[in-house]
Amino acid sequence: MSDKPVAEMSFEEAMAALEQVVNQLERGDVALEQSIALYEKGAALKKHCSDKLAAAEAKVEMIRAQEGRAVGTAPAEGL
């Protein structure tokens, strides 16, 4: 797993790290203290990914609004 701070990770890096955390926790072969640390890291990674997605969605909505399209979260018909 990367030692890169979560805040500096790209969405893709954070998702890959989150997958590693989930795999380690699902295997169940880590000590309790390490499990807690992994869980904390996983929570931080999940929040980081959610924040990145929300920022991307906001950018898309801004672009759509600038193009004069209807703004909303529902996908457009026929896309």
PDB file with SEQRES, HELIX, SHEET and CRYST1 records, atoms N, CA, C and O in Angstrom:
SEQRES   1 A   79  MET SER ASP LYS PRO VAL ALA GLU MET SER PHE GLU GLU          
SEQRES   2 A   79  ALA MET ALA ALA LEU GLU GLN VAL VAL ASN GLN LEU GLU          
SEQRES   3 A   79  ARG GLY ASP VAL ALA LEU GLU GLN SER ILE ALA LEU TYR          
SEQRES   4 A   79  GLU LYS GLY ALA ALA LEU LYS LYS HIS CYS SER ASP LYS          
SEQRES   5 A   79  LEU ALA ALA ALA GLU ALA LYS VAL GLU MET ILE ARG ALA          
SEQRES   6 A   79  GLN GLU GLY ARG ALA VAL GLY THR ALA PRO ALA GLU GLY          
SEQRES   7 A   79  LEU                                                          
HELIX    1 AA1 VAL A    6  GLU A    8  5                                   3    
HELIX    2 AA2 PHE A   11  ARG A   27  1                                  17    
HELIX    3 AA3 LEU A   32  GLN A   66  1                                  35    
CRYST1    1.000    1.000    1.000  90.00  90.00  90.00 P 1           1          
ATOM      1  N   MET A   1       0.846  -1.176   0.000  1.00  0.00           N  
ATOM      2  CA  MET A   1       0.000   0.000   0.000  1.00  0.00           C  
ATOM      3  C   MET A   1       0.889   1.236   0.000  1.00  0.00           C  
ATOM      4  O   MET A   1       1.973   1.239   0.583  1.00  0.00           O  
ATOM      5  N   SER A   2       0.417   2.273  -0.656  1.00  0.00           N  
ATOM      6  CA  SER A   2       1.181   3.507  -0.802  1.00  0.00           C  
ATOM      7  C   SER A   2       1.275   4.273   0.520  1.00  0.00           C  
ATOM      8  O   SER A   2       0.341   4.287   1.322  1.00  0.00           O  
ATOM      9  N   ASP A   3       2.429   4.907   0.719  1.00  0.00           N  
ATOM     10  CA  ASP A   3       2.598   5.763   1.888  1.00  0.00           C  
ATOM     11  C   ASP A   3       2.209   7.198   1.569  1.00  0.00           C  
ATOM     12  O   ASP A   3       2.329   8.077   2.422  1.00  0.00           O  
ATOM     13  N   LYS A   4       1.745   7.441   0.357  1.00  0.00           N  
ATOM     14  CA  LYS A   4       1.325   8.770  -0.069  1.00  0.00           C  
ATOM     15  C   LYS A   4       0.132   9.211   0.781  1.00  0.00           C  
ATOM     16  O   LYS A   4      -0.791   8.426   1.001  1.00  0.00           O  
ATOM     17  N   PRO A   5       0.140  10.453   1.258  1.00  0.00           N  
ATOM     18  CA  PRO A   5      -1.009  10.929   2.034  1.00  0.00           C  
ATOM     19  C   PRO A   5      -2.297  10.868   1.205  1.00  0.00           C  
ATOM     20  O   PRO A   5      -2.287  11.151   0.008  1.00  0.00           O  
ATOM     21  N   VAL A   6      -3.376  10.503   1.841  1.00  0.00           N  
ATOM     22  CA  VAL A   6      -4.663  10.357   1.156  1.00  0.00           C  
ATOM     23  C   VAL A   6      -5.037  11.640   0.415  1.00  0.00           C  
ATOM     24  O   VAL A   6      -5.517  11.575  -0.716  1.00  0.00           O  
ATOM     25  N   ALA A   7      -4.830  12.789   1.025  1.00  0.00           N  
ATOM     26  CA  ALA A   7      -5.212  14.058   0.417  1.00  0.00           C  
ATOM     27  C   ALA A   7      -4.474  14.338  -0.889  1.00  0.00           C  
ATOM     28  O   ALA A   7      -4.936  15.139  -1.702  1.00  0.00           O  
ATOM     29  N   GLU A   8      -3.336  13.688  -1.095  1.00  0.00           N  
ATOM     30  CA  GLU A   8      -2.551  13.903  -2.315  1.00  0.00           C  
ATOM     31  C   GLU A   8      -2.847  12.867  -3.395  1.00  0.00           C  
ATOM     32  O   GLU A   8      -2.311  12.965  -4.499  1.00  0.00           O  
ATOM     33  N   MET A   9      -3.677  11.891  -3.105  1.00  0.00           N  
ATOM     34  CA  MET A   9      -3.976  10.830  -4.055  1.00  0.00           C  
ATOM     35  C   MET A   9      -4.988  11.280  -5.093  1.00  0.00           C  
ATOM     36  O   MET A   9      -5.891  12.068  -4.814  1.00  0.00           O  
ATOM     37  N   SER A  10      -4.809  10.754  -6.303  1.00  0.00           N  
ATOM     38  CA  SER A  10      -5.838  10.931  -7.323  1.00  0.00           C  
ATOM     39  C   SER A  10      -7.001  10.010  -6.956  1.00  0.00           C  
ATOM     40  O   SER A  10      -6.881   9.159  -6.075  1.00  0.00           O  
ATOM     41  N   PHE A  11      -8.110  10.191  -7.634  1.00  0.00           N  
ATOM     42  CA  PHE A  11      -9.258   9.316  -7.401  1.00  0.00           C  
ATOM     43  C   PHE A  11      -8.871   7.857  -7.643  1.00  0.00           C  
ATOM     44  O   PHE A  11      -9.198   6.975  -6.849  1.00  0.00           O  
ATOM     45  N   GLU A  12      -8.172   7.621  -8.748  1.00  0.00           N  
ATOM     46  CA  GLU A  12      -7.796   6.252  -9.109  1.00  0.00           C  
ATOM     47  C   GLU A  12      -6.852   5.629  -8.084  1.00  0.00           C  
ATOM     48  O   GLU A  12      -6.986   4.453  -7.744  1.00  0.00           O  
ATOM     49  N   GLU A  13      -5.901   6.418  -7.596  1.00  0.00           N  
ATOM     50  CA  GLU A  13      -4.982   5.909  -6.565  1.00  0.00           C  
ATOM     51  C   GLU A  13      -5.742   5.573  -5.287  1.00  0.00           C  
ATOM     52  O   GLU A  13      -5.497   4.542  -4.660  1.00  0.00           O  
ATOM     53  N   ALA A  14      -6.663   6.448  -4.910  1.00  0.00           N  
ATOM     54  CA  ALA A  14      -7.433   6.233  -3.685  1.00  0.00           C  
ATOM     55  C   ALA A  14      -8.326   5.001  -3.805  1.00  0.00           C  
ATOM     56  O   ALA A  14      -8.464   4.235  -2.851  1.00  0.00           O  
ATOM     57  N   MET A  15      -8.932   4.811  -4.975  1.00  0.00           N  
ATOM     58  CA  MET A  15      -9.775   3.628  -5.175  1.00  0.00           C  
ATOM     59  C   MET A  15      -8.946   2.349  -5.091  1.00  0.00           C  
ATOM     60  O   MET A  15      -9.375   1.370  -4.480  1.00  0.00           O  
ATOM     61  N   ALA A  16      -7.767   2.352  -5.698  1.00  0.00           N  
ATOM     62  CA  ALA A  16      -6.894   1.174  -5.646  1.00  0.00           C  
ATOM     63  C   ALA A  16      -6.470   0.886  -4.207  1.00  0.00           C  
ATOM     64  O   ALA A  16      -6.459  -0.268  -3.778  1.00  0.00           O  
ATOM     65  N   ALA A  17      -6.122   1.932  -3.465  1.00  0.00           N  
ATOM     66  CA  ALA A  17      -5.726   1.757  -2.063  1.00  0.00           C  
ATOM     67  C   ALA A  17      -6.907   1.253  -1.238  1.00  0.00           C  
ATOM     68  O   ALA A  17      -6.734   0.410  -0.358  1.00  0.00           O  
ATOM     69  N   LEU A  18      -8.098   1.761  -1.514  1.00  0.00           N  
ATOM     70  CA  LEU A  18      -9.291   1.315  -0.798  1.00  0.00           C  
ATOM     71  C   LEU A  18      -9.570  -0.161  -1.082  1.00  0.00           C  
ATOM     72  O   LEU A  18      -9.950  -0.905  -0.178  1.00  0.00           O  
ATOM     73  N   GLU A  19      -9.385  -0.580  -2.315  1.00  0.00           N  
ATOM     74  CA  GLU A  19      -9.551  -2.001  -2.651  1.00  0.00           C  
ATOM     75  C   GLU A  19      -8.568  -2.867  -1.874  1.00  0.00           C  
ATOM     76  O   GLU A  19      -8.924  -3.947  -1.402  1.00  0.00           O  
ATOM     77  N   GLN A  20      -7.330  -2.393  -1.741  1.00  0.00           N  
ATOM     78  CA  GLN A  20      -6.334  -3.143  -0.964  1.00  0.00           C  
ATOM     79  C   GLN A  20      -6.747  -3.257   0.492  1.00  0.00           C  
ATOM     80  O   GLN A  20      -6.625  -4.322   1.098  1.00  0.00           O  
ATOM     81  N   VAL A  21      -7.235  -2.162   1.049  1.00  0.00           N  
ATOM     82  CA  VAL A  21      -7.676  -2.161   2.446  1.00  0.00           C  
ATOM     83  C   VAL A  21      -8.810  -3.162   2.632  1.00  0.00           C  
ATOM     84  O   VAL A  21      -8.784  -3.976   3.555  1.00  0.00           O  
ATOM     85  N   VAL A  22      -9.802  -3.099   1.753  1.00  0.00           N  
ATOM     86  CA  VAL A  22     -10.950  -4.003   1.852  1.00  0.00           C  
ATOM     87  C   VAL A  22     -10.493  -5.457   1.744  1.00  0.00           C  
ATOM     88  O   VAL A  22     -10.943  -6.307   2.512  1.00  0.00           O  
ATOM     89  N   ASN A  23      -9.609  -5.744   0.802  1.00  0.00           N  
ATOM     90  CA  ASN A  23      -9.112  -7.118   0.652  1.00  0.00           C  
ATOM     91  C   ASN A  23      -8.410  -7.604   1.905  1.00  0.00           C  
ATOM     92  O   ASN A  23      -8.619  -8.737   2.337  1.00  0.00           O  
ATOM     93  N   GLN A  24      -7.570  -6.746   2.495  1.00  0.00           N  
ATOM     94  CA  GLN A  24      -6.862  -7.141   3.725  1.00  0.00           C  
ATOM     95  C   GLN A  24      -7.845  -7.397   4.860  1.00  0.00           C  
ATOM     96  O   GLN A  24      -7.709  -8.374   5.597  1.00  0.00           O  
ATOM     97  N   LEU A  25      -8.835  -6.518   5.000  1.00  0.00           N  
ATOM     98  CA  LEU A  25      -9.808  -6.691   6.079  1.00  0.00           C  
ATOM     99  C   LEU A  25     -10.665  -7.933   5.854  1.00  0.00           C  
ATOM    100  O   LEU A  25     -10.989  -8.645   6.804  1.00  0.00           O  
ATOM    101  N   GLU A  26     -11.033  -8.194   4.606  1.00  0.00           N  
ATOM    102  CA  GLU A  26     -11.857  -9.373   4.318  1.00  0.00           C  
ATOM    103  C   GLU A  26     -11.105 -10.676   4.570  1.00  0.00           C  
ATOM    104  O   GLU A  26     -11.707 -11.669   4.978  1.00  0.00           O  
ATOM    105  N   ARG A  27      -9.795 -10.681   4.332  1.00  0.00           N  
ATOM    106  CA  ARG A  27      -9.002 -11.887   4.595  1.00  0.00           C  
ATOM    107  C   ARG A  27      -8.999 -12.220   6.086  1.00  0.00           C  
ATOM    108  O   ARG A  27      -8.972 -13.389   6.471  1.00  0.00           O  
ATOM    109  N   GLY A  28      -9.027 -11.179   6.914  1.00  0.00           N  
ATOM    110  CA  GLY A  28      -9.079 -11.400   8.353  1.00  0.00           C  
ATOM    111  C   GLY A  28      -7.795 -11.915   8.963  1.00  0.00           C  
ATOM    112  O   GLY A  28      -7.807 -12.464  10.065  1.00  0.00           O  
ATOM    113  N   ASP A  29      -6.690 -11.745   8.264  1.00  0.00           N  
ATOM    114  CA  ASP A  29      -5.429 -12.281   8.782  1.00  0.00           C  
ATOM    115  C   ASP A  29      -4.520 -11.196   9.359  1.00  0.00           C  
ATOM    116  O   ASP A  29      -3.302 -11.369   9.418  1.00  0.00           O  
ATOM    117  N   VAL A  30      -5.108 -10.084   9.781  1.00  0.00           N  
ATOM    118  CA  VAL A  30      -4.330  -9.009  10.399  1.00  0.00           C  
ATOM    119  C   VAL A  30      -4.730  -8.866  11.863  1.00  0.00           C  
ATOM    120  O   VAL A  30      -5.859  -9.167  12.249  1.00  0.00           O  
ATOM    121  N   ALA A  31      -3.789  -8.406  12.657  1.00  0.00           N  
ATOM    122  CA  ALA A  31      -4.037  -8.227  14.090  1.00  0.00           C  
ATOM    123  C   ALA A  31      -5.093  -7.140  14.320  1.00  0.00           C  
ATOM    124  O   ALA A  31      -5.355  -6.315  13.445  1.00  0.00           O  
ATOM    125  N   LEU A  32      -5.681  -7.157  15.490  1.00  0.00           N  
ATOM    126  CA  LEU A  32      -6.750  -6.221  15.828  1.00  0.00           C  
ATOM    127  C   LEU A  32      -6.317  -4.770  15.635  1.00  0.00           C  
ATOM    128  O   LEU A  32      -7.033  -3.993  15.004  1.00  0.00           O  
ATOM    129  N   GLU A  33      -5.174  -4.404  16.161  1.00  0.00           N  
ATOM    130  CA  GLU A  33      -4.702  -3.022  16.040  1.00  0.00           C  
ATOM    131  C   GLU A  33      -4.503  -2.623  14.580  1.00  0.00           C  
ATOM    132  O   GLU A  33      -4.843  -1.508  14.185  1.00  0.00           O  
ATOM    133  N   GLN A  34      -3.956  -3.530  13.786  1.00  0.00           N  
ATOM    134  CA  GLN A  34      -3.764  -3.253  12.370  1.00  0.00           C  
ATOM    135  C   GLN A  34      -5.116  -3.162  11.659  1.00  0.00           C  
ATOM    136  O   GLN A  34      -5.280  -2.352  10.747  1.00  0.00           O  
ATOM    137  N   SER A  35      -6.071  -3.974  12.064  1.00  0.00           N  
ATOM    138  CA  SER A  35      -7.411  -3.917  11.489  1.00  0.00           C  
ATOM    139  C   SER A  35      -8.051  -2.561  11.742  1.00  0.00           C  
ATOM    140  O   SER A  35      -8.693  -1.994  10.858  1.00  0.00           O  
ATOM    141  N   ILE A  36      -7.875  -2.048  12.946  1.00  0.00           N  
ATOM    142  CA  ILE A  36      -8.434  -0.733  13.287  1.00  0.00           C  
ATOM    143  C   ILE A  36      -7.775   0.352  12.436  1.00  0.00           C  
ATOM    144  O   ILE A  36      -8.450   1.239  11.914  1.00  0.00           O  
ATOM    145  N   ALA A  37      -6.453   0.272  12.303  1.00  0.00           N  
ATOM    146  CA  ALA A  37      -5.731   1.254  11.486  1.00  0.00           C  
ATOM    147  C   ALA A  37      -6.172   1.161  10.020  1.00  0.00           C  
ATOM    148  O   ALA A  37      -6.340   2.185   9.357  1.00  0.00           O  
ATOM    149  N   LEU A  38      -6.357  -0.049   9.520  1.00  0.00           N  
ATOM    150  CA  LEU A  38      -6.821  -0.228   8.150  1.00  0.00           C  
ATOM    151  C   LEU A  38      -8.226   0.329   7.963  1.00  0.00           C  
ATOM    152  O   LEU A  38      -8.524   0.963   6.951  1.00  0.00           O  
ATOM    153  N   TYR A  39      -9.084   0.088   8.945  1.00  0.00           N  
ATOM    154  CA  TYR A  39     -10.453   0.603   8.884  1.00  0.00           C  
ATOM    155  C   TYR A  39     -10.445   2.130   8.837  1.00  0.00           C  
ATOM    156  O   TYR A  39     -11.184   2.737   8.062  1.00  0.00           O  
ATOM    157  N   GLU A  40      -9.611   2.741   9.667  1.00  0.00           N  
ATOM    158  CA  GLU A  40      -9.501   4.209   9.668  1.00  0.00           C  
ATOM    159  C   GLU A  40      -9.004   4.716   8.320  1.00  0.00           C  
ATOM    160  O   GLU A  40      -9.520   5.702   7.794  1.00  0.00           O  
ATOM    161  N   LYS A  41      -8.008   4.046   7.765  1.00  0.00           N  
ATOM    162  CA  LYS A  41      -7.481   4.442   6.458  1.00  0.00           C  
ATOM    163  C   LYS A  41      -8.557   4.270   5.392  1.00  0.00           C  
ATOM    164  O   LYS A  41      -8.716   5.120   4.515  1.00  0.00           O  
ATOM    165  N   GLY A  42      -9.290   3.171   5.473  1.00  0.00           N  
ATOM    166  CA  GLY A  42     -10.372   2.931   4.517  1.00  0.00           C  
ATOM    167  C   GLY A  42     -11.438   4.010   4.578  1.00  0.00           C  
ATOM    168  O   GLY A  42     -11.940   4.450   3.544  1.00  0.00           O  
ATOM    169  N   ALA A  43     -11.787   4.437   5.786  1.00  0.00           N  
ATOM    170  CA  ALA A  43     -12.781   5.497   5.936  1.00  0.00           C  
ATOM    171  C   ALA A  43     -12.280   6.801   5.317  1.00  0.00           C  
ATOM    172  O   ALA A  43     -13.041   7.516   4.665  1.00  0.00           O  
ATOM    173  N   ALA A  44     -11.009   7.105   5.519  1.00  0.00           N  
ATOM    174  CA  ALA A  44     -10.424   8.320   4.933  1.00  0.00           C  
ATOM    175  C   ALA A  44     -10.392   8.225   3.409  1.00  0.00           C  
ATOM    176  O   ALA A  44     -10.674   9.204   2.718  1.00  0.00           O  
ATOM    177  N   LEU A  45     -10.053   7.062   2.894  1.00  0.00           N  
ATOM    178  CA  LEU A  45     -10.021   6.859   1.446  1.00  0.00           C  
ATOM    179  C   LEU A  45     -11.417   6.979   0.843  1.00  0.00           C  
ATOM    180  O   LEU A  45     -11.588   7.581  -0.217  1.00  0.00           O  
ATOM    181  N   LYS A  46     -12.408   6.411   1.510  1.00  0.00           N  
ATOM    182  CA  LYS A  46     -13.795   6.488   1.028  1.00  0.00           C  
ATOM    183  C   LYS A  46     -14.254   7.933   0.975  1.00  0.00           C  
ATOM    184  O   LYS A  46     -14.877   8.351  -0.001  1.00  0.00           O  
ATOM    185  N   LYS A  47     -13.955   8.697   2.008  1.00  0.00           N  
ATOM    186  CA  LYS A  47     -14.347  10.111   2.037  1.00  0.00           C  
ATOM    187  C   LYS A  47     -13.638  10.877   0.925  1.00  0.00           C  
ATOM    188  O   LYS A  47     -14.250  11.705   0.249  1.00  0.00           O  
ATOM    189  N   HIS A  48     -12.364  10.606   0.736  1.00  0.00           N  
ATOM    190  CA  HIS A  48     -11.592  11.271  -0.313  1.00  0.00           C  
ATOM    191  C   HIS A  48     -12.197  10.981  -1.687  1.00  0.00           C  
ATOM    192  O   HIS A  48     -12.341  11.888  -2.507  1.00  0.00           O  
ATOM    193  N   CYS A  49     -12.548   9.725  -1.936  1.00  0.00           N  
ATOM    194  CA  CYS A  49     -13.161   9.360  -3.216  1.00  0.00           C  
ATOM    195  C   CYS A  49     -14.519  10.042  -3.387  1.00  0.00           C  
ATOM    196  O   CYS A  49     -14.836  10.540  -4.467  1.00  0.00           O  
ATOM    197  N   SER A  50     -15.309  10.062  -2.331  1.00  0.00           N  
ATOM    198  CA  SER A  50     -16.616  10.729  -2.400  1.00  0.00           C  
ATOM    199  C   SER A  50     -16.461  12.214  -2.685  1.00  0.00           C  
ATOM    200  O   SER A  50     -17.207  12.780  -3.484  1.00  0.00           O  
ATOM    201  N   ASP A  51     -15.498  12.839  -2.034  1.00  0.00           N  
ATOM    202  CA  ASP A  51     -15.247  14.268  -2.263  1.00  0.00           C  
ATOM    203  C   ASP A  51     -14.801  14.527  -3.703  1.00  0.00           C  
ATOM    204  O   ASP A  51     -15.244  15.489  -4.331  1.00  0.00           O  
ATOM    205  N   LYS A  52     -13.923  13.666  -4.220  1.00  0.00           N  
ATOM    206  CA  LYS A  52     -13.451  13.808  -5.609  1.00  0.00           C  
ATOM    207  C   LYS A  52     -14.616  13.658  -6.584  1.00  0.00           C  
ATOM    208  O   LYS A  52     -14.718  14.415  -7.550  1.00  0.00           O  
ATOM    209  N   LEU A  53     -15.493  12.687  -6.337  1.00  0.00           N  
ATOM    210  CA  LEU A  53     -16.645  12.488  -7.207  1.00  0.00           C  
ATOM    211  C   LEU A  53     -17.597  13.678  -7.150  1.00  0.00           C  
ATOM    212  O   LEU A  53     -18.119  14.104  -8.181  1.00  0.00           O  
ATOM    213  N   ALA A  54     -17.826  14.216  -5.957  1.00  0.00           N  
ATOM    214  CA  ALA A  54     -18.708  15.371  -5.811  1.00  0.00           C  
ATOM    215  C   ALA A  54     -18.137  16.581  -6.552  1.00  0.00           C  
ATOM    216  O   ALA A  54     -18.877  17.330  -7.188  1.00  0.00           O  
ATOM    217  N   ALA A  55     -16.821  16.768  -6.467  1.00  0.00           N  
ATOM    218  CA  ALA A  55     -16.183  17.879  -7.172  1.00  0.00           C  
ATOM    219  C   ALA A  55     -16.297  17.698  -8.678  1.00  0.00           C  
ATOM    220  O   ALA A  55     -16.548  18.662  -9.401  1.00  0.00           O  
ATOM    221  N   ALA A  56     -16.118  16.482  -9.151  1.00  0.00           N  
ATOM    222  CA  ALA A  56     -16.245  16.214 -10.581  1.00  0.00           C  
ATOM    223  C   ALA A  56     -17.678  16.452 -11.047  1.00  0.00           C  
ATOM    224  O   ALA A  56     -17.901  17.022 -12.115  1.00  0.00           O  
ATOM    225  N   GLU A  57     -18.639  16.018 -10.253  1.00  0.00           N  
ATOM    226  CA  GLU A  57     -20.047  16.233 -10.597  1.00  0.00           C  
ATOM    227  C   GLU A  57     -20.363  17.725 -10.662  1.00  0.00           C  
ATOM    228  O   GLU A  57     -21.081  18.171 -11.557  1.00  0.00           O  
ATOM    229  N   ALA A  58     -19.836  18.487  -9.726  1.00  0.00           N  
ATOM    230  CA  ALA A  58     -20.069  19.941  -9.723  1.00  0.00           C  
ATOM    231  C   ALA A  58     -19.473  20.581 -10.980  1.00  0.00           C  
ATOM    232  O   ALA A  58     -20.076  21.482 -11.562  1.00  0.00           O  
ATOM    233  N   LYS A  59     -18.298  20.122 -11.394  1.00  0.00           N  
ATOM    234  CA  LYS A  59     -17.677  20.659 -12.611  1.00  0.00           C  
ATOM    235  C   LYS A  59     -18.525  20.345 -13.836  1.00  0.00           C  
ATOM    236  O   LYS A  59     -18.731  21.203 -14.694  1.00  0.00           O  
ATOM    237  N   VAL A  60     -19.013  19.116 -13.913  1.00  0.00           N  
ATOM    238  CA  VAL A  60     -19.847  18.725 -15.045  1.00  0.00           C  
ATOM    239  C   VAL A  60     -21.112  19.572 -15.074  1.00  0.00           C  
ATOM    240  O   VAL A  60     -21.527  20.030 -16.139  1.00  0.00           O  
ATOM    241  N   GLU A  61     -21.716  19.780 -13.935  1.00  0.00           N  
ATOM    242  CA  GLU A  61     -22.937  20.596 -13.867  1.00  0.00           C  
ATOM    243  C   GLU A  61     -22.660  22.030 -14.303  1.00  0.00           C  
ATOM    244  O   GLU A  61     -23.493  22.643 -14.971  1.00  0.00           O  
ATOM    245  N   MET A  62     -21.496  22.576 -13.933  1.00  0.00           N  
ATOM    246  CA  MET A  62     -21.127  23.925 -14.359  1.00  0.00           C  
ATOM    247  C   MET A  62     -20.978  23.986 -15.875  1.00  0.00           C  
ATOM    248  O   MET A  62     -21.440  24.926 -16.522  1.00  0.00           O  
ATOM    249  N   ILE A  63     -20.330  22.978 -16.422  1.00  0.00           N  
ATOM    250  CA  ILE A  63     -20.139  22.932 -17.875  1.00  0.00           C  
ATOM    251  C   ILE A  63     -21.492  22.833 -18.573  1.00  0.00           C  
ATOM    252  O   ILE A  63     -21.741  23.531 -19.556  1.00  0.00           O  
ATOM    253  N   ARG A  64     -22.351  21.979 -18.071  1.00  0.00           N  
ATOM    254  CA  ARG A  64     -23.681  21.826 -18.665  1.00  0.00           C  
ATOM    255  C   ARG A  64     -24.459  23.124 -18.585  1.00  0.00           C  
ATOM    256  O   ARG A  64     -25.151  23.487 -19.536  1.00  0.00           O  
ATOM    257  N   ALA A  65     -24.359  23.832 -17.467  1.00  0.00           N  
ATOM    258  CA  ALA A  65     -25.074  25.094 -17.306  1.00  0.00           C  
ATOM    259  C   ALA A  65     -24.532  26.141 -18.275  1.00  0.00           C  
ATOM    260  O   ALA A  65     -25.298  26.931 -18.827  1.00  0.00           O  
ATOM    261  N   GLN A  66     -23.230  26.151 -18.480  1.00  0.00           N  
ATOM    262  CA  GLN A  66     -22.614  27.107 -19.403  1.00  0.00           C  
ATOM    263  C   GLN A  66     -23.013  26.822 -20.841  1.00  0.00           C  
ATOM    264  O   GLN A  66     -23.052  27.733 -21.668  1.00  0.00           O  
ATOM    265  N   GLU A  67     -23.306  25.576 -21.142  1.00  0.00           N  
ATOM    266  CA  GLU A  67     -23.719  25.201 -22.491  1.00  0.00           C  
ATOM    267  C   GLU A  67     -25.210  25.430 -22.707  1.00  0.00           C  
ATOM    268  O   GLU A  67     -25.724  25.198 -23.802  1.00  0.00           O  
ATOM    269  N   GLY A  68     -25.897  25.881 -21.681  1.00  0.00           N  
ATOM    270  CA  GLY A  68     -27.321  26.160 -21.790  1.00  0.00           C  
ATOM    271  C   GLY A  68     -28.207  24.941 -21.647  1.00  0.00           C  
ATOM    272  O   GLY A  68     -29.396  24.986 -21.962  1.00  0.00           O  
ATOM    273  N   ARG A  69     -27.633  23.863 -21.176  1.00  0.00           N  
ATOM    274  CA  ARG A  69     -28.422  22.641 -20.961  1.00  0.00           C  
ATOM    275  C   ARG A  69     -29.085  22.702 -19.601  1.00  0.00           C  
ATOM    276  O   ARG A  69     -28.674  23.458 -18.721  1.00  0.00           O  
ATOM    277  N   ALA A  70     -30.098  21.908 -19.449  1.00  0.00           N  
ATOM    278  CA  ALA A  70     -30.763  21.796 -18.154  1.00  0.00           C  
ATOM    279  C   ALA A  70     -29.766  21.205 -17.161  1.00  0.00           C  
ATOM    280  O   ALA A  70     -28.999  20.302 -17.496  1.00  0.00           O  
ATOM    281  N   VAL A  71     -29.789  21.713 -15.966  1.00  0.00           N  
ATOM    282  CA  VAL A  71     -28.870  21.262 -14.936  1.00  0.00           C  
ATOM    283  C   VAL A  71     -29.631  20.357 -13.969  1.00  0.00           C  
ATOM    284  O   VAL A  71     -30.722  20.700 -13.512  1.00  0.00           O  
ATOM    285  N   GLY A  72     -29.052  19.211 -13.668  1.00  0.00           N  
ATOM    286  CA  GLY A  72     -29.671  18.280 -12.724  1.00  0.00           C  
ATOM    287  C   GLY A  72     -28.786  17.072 -12.561  1.00  0.00           C  
ATOM    288  O   GLY A  72     -27.732  16.974 -13.190  1.00  0.00           O  
ATOM    289  N   THR A  73     -29.208  16.159 -11.725  1.00  0.00           N  
ATOM    290  CA  THR A  73     -28.390  14.981 -11.488  1.00  0.00           C  
ATOM    291  C   THR A  73     -28.884  13.767 -12.251  1.00  0.00           C  
ATOM    292  O   THR A  73     -28.200  12.745 -12.295  1.00  0.00           O  
ATOM    293  N   ALA A  74     -30.077  13.864 -12.862  1.00  0.00           N  
ATOM    294  CA  ALA A  74     -30.609  12.733 -13.612  1.00  0.00           C  
ATOM    295  C   ALA A  74     -29.947  12.665 -14.983  1.00  0.00           C  
ATOM    296  O   ALA A  74     -29.718  13.700 -15.608  1.00  0.00           O  
ATOM    297  N   PRO A  75     -29.636  11.464 -15.459  1.00  0.00           N  
ATOM    298  CA  PRO A  75     -29.023  11.361 -16.783  1.00  0.00           C  
ATOM    299  C   PRO A  75     -30.008  11.790 -17.864  1.00  0.00           C  
ATOM    300  O   PRO A  75     -31.216  11.598 -17.727  1.00  0.00           O  
ATOM    301  N   ALA A  76     -29.491  12.362 -18.920  1.00  0.00           N  
ATOM    302  CA  ALA A  76     -30.328  12.806 -20.012  1.00  0.00           C  
ATOM    303  C   ALA A  76     -30.851  11.595 -20.791  1.00  0.00           C  
ATOM    304  O   ALA A  76     -30.167  10.576 -20.887  1.00  0.00           O  
ATOM    305  N   GLU A  77     -32.032  11.703 -21.334  1.00  0.00           N  
ATOM    306  CA  GLU A  77     -32.614  10.636 -22.147  1.00  0.00           C  
ATOM    307  C   GLU A  77     -31.758  10.426 -23.395  1.00  0.00           C  
ATOM    308  O   GLU A  77     -31.303  11.392 -24.006  1.00  0.00           O  
ATOM    309  N   GLY A  78     -31.543   9.196 -23.764  1.00  0.00           N  
ATOM    310  CA  GLY A  78     -30.878   8.878 -25.000  1.00  0.00           C  
ATOM    311  C   GLY A  78     -29.368   8.956 -24.980  1.00  0.00           C  
ATOM    312  O   GLY A  78     -28.742   8.840 -26.034  1.00  0.00           O  
ATOM    313  N   LEU A  79     -28.763   9.147 -23.829  1.00  0.00           N  
ATOM    314  CA  LEU A  79     -27.296   9.182 -23.767  1.00  0.00           C  
ATOM    315  C   LEU A  79     -26.739   7.807 -23.594  1.00  0.00           C  
ATOM    316  O   LEU A  79     -25.522   7.639 -23.521  1.00  0.00           O  
TER     317      LEU A  79                                                      
END                                                                             
